[in-house]
Amino acid sequence: MSKLRRFYSLNEFLQERHGGKVIKLSLDGGFTCPNRDGKVAKGGCIFCSSRGSGDFTSHMAPSITEQMKDSITLLSNKWPNVNKYMAYFQSYSNTYAPLSVLKAKYEEALNFPNVVGIAIATRPDCLSDEIIDYLAELNTRTHLWIELGLQTIHAHTSAFINRGHDLACFDEAVHKLHAKGIEVVAHMIIGLPGETIEDQLETARYMAKLPLQGVKLHMLHIVDNAPLGKLYLKEPFDLLTEDEYVVLIGEILKILPSDFVIHRLTGDGDKKHLIAPLWTTRKTLVLNHIHKYLKENNIYQGCL
């Protein structure tokens, strides 16, 4: 990690790895989820939107290639001179299909011009040995990482959010992927109902001991197209303020090892569906707030 940075950002990591700016292209592979189709449960995790957390993918395009072209067109104004891409399979569970289907989707993305790698978001209970073996082979040909939703280590919270798998399942998937040399990124949701500050720091401490490449941290979003949105409208519960969130991010960064890549410090909520907290819509201001807080309090990732 650069001594000028207070945390190891994804942008810094990708520039080191690929020699320049890399853009992630969010994709909808047309998958579903065992927590939605009845194999594990129905309805999905209660925080997850009807788009399977893929609200910003170009899902109307007919193919992976067309989605990638659409995404590049949308992002060209922001990064007009960038021509290196990570194909990011984001929506639903992106290893939940027959291996032949997965291969076709991933290989199509990999064959797109200037793609330097593939990121695949999935569930730990959607990683058979057959799929992991293929991912290990894919990892020899491109830059690959797998994103797994941990969200919390606490069983009572996992049951409430209808996670559909236990902590042991997550651990097993992480260690199997790591054994094959595959980078793993864990997701943690901050501000889950009923969790104390200490509960959330315990999740961070647990992640710090795992063989992870990185983590994604983001505030709980209450959206109207997820089951939690209906619960919240019926009986609102307390959510973290922006100030509380920023302080907690600082405490979590202290815990996480300095070589973990911080893939995200705050998330994007779909403004069309977001109910609360509305302060999360000001992403740039929130990030500036975090940077200011870290500097004022001399906080560095891994300083504990």
Secondary structure, 3 states (H helix, E strand, C coil): CCCCCCCCEHHHHHHHHHCCCCEEEEECCCCCCCCCECCCCECCCCCCCCCCCCCCCCCCCCCHHHHHHHHHHHHCCCCCCCCCEEEEECCCCCCCCCHHHHHHHHHHHHCCCCEEEEEEEECHHHCCHHHHHHHHHHHCCCEEEEEEEEECCCHHHHHHCCCCCCHHHHHHHHHHHHHCCCEEEEEEEECCCCCCHHHHHHHHHHHHCCCCCEEEEEECCEECCCHHHHHHHHCCCCCCCHHHHHHHHHHHHHHCCCCCEEEECCCCCCCCCEEECHHHHCHHHHHHHHHHHHHHCCCCCCCC
